[in-house]
């Protein structure tokens, strides 16, 4: 099919996510991606683009990693799908055991059995992984003596997904205000990266738990990095302090590691940077290496035990593709590749280069502010204006001309490439971002 025909059909029928469609239809000449390999996308014109954001943070091992493709093909040849309600299959059972073995706190003698993340509930994406955690927390308290616990504490700027429940605990105004009448009540506290530091944010968490703890079902965090808020990085000390406060108040800590989980921050989980074991942990994105939608929610033994007993106490929630054998097989291979190719070691070696490059950009390019980096995340702000600012999109266009696919968050320009990106490709990416920022800032 010719490129022009694809674009015509697309503009006639496709409703794109996070896209102002009137402007898109009238003005946008989109990338038409026909192939991907490693850290690169290839378009219908035969041009190669370095995928600077891992296609929305999912392709942590690059595109079409041969071992992941083989695992997918092999599994498809025997069992492509089976429901998981009251029956099981090998990929789901083995993946659950492997996730438990690498979860925060696994193998630590100082973690009591009731606090271990020993149970795995499958879903099909990050939003539903968070939705599961919300429902687990709410139902646990409803049927274990504290039904008044229905509220959640969340951070300003938080992003936890697109379902109504996940949107409720979100804190990005542009994504939630229009749905206000549909959302349940939450307590928003200042983001720990805002002025005043994490201590100010924690004081609000502590005050809320002290004054209204009997109504709080849990605190939900994106540990250490708030992604959609603009790659806002904050101290692991805040996560530790919140963990201690939730233990004292006897309520739950939910760690949304859909973005940060599996190496993005340099640790296996961002919770590990804080030496924290949450009560519920949400995973997706990297878990299936960008091949399939797949999500999980890990729960502590305490949470799980609150659903035992009469049939009425069960968690009546699920999705048709929960624990899909294809996704489970690929996820197992993702974990194997991380081990065999020492992906954490690769991140440790490359992360200082990312940090140094963004600091250099801010020092040498006028108008850049707040350079920040952690693991394989690098970000800088170009002026003000927030999510609806156009400055980042000018950089997007400049980067596209240089063969980079660089999707901004308003005035925030960032990179989240594959964790195993080859050194020469990382150099290409960092130089391309710098040249693009210099072009736009010099206008």
Secondary structure, 3 states (H helix, E strand, C coil): CCHHHHHHHHHHHCCCCCCCHHHHHHHCCCCCEEEEEECEEEECCCCEEEECCHHHHCCCCCECCHHHHHHHHHHHCCCCCCCCCCCCCHHHHHHHHHHHHHCCCCCCCCCCHHHCCCEEEEECCHHHHHHHHHHHHHHHHHCCCCCCCCEEEEECCCCCCCCHHHHHCCCCHHHHHHHHHHCCCEEEECCCCCCCHHHHHHHHHHHHHHHHHHHEEEEEECCCEECCCCCEECCHHHHHHHHHHHHHHCCEEEEECCCCCCCCCCCCCHHHHCCCCCCEEEECHHHHCCCCCCEEEEECHHHHHCCCCCHHHCCCCCCCCCCCHHHHHHHHHHHHHHHHCCHHHHHHHHHHHHHHHHHHHHHHCCCEEEEEEECCEEEEEECCCHHHCCHHHHHHHHHHHCCEECCCECCEEEECCCCCCCHHHHHHHHHHHHHHHHHHHCC
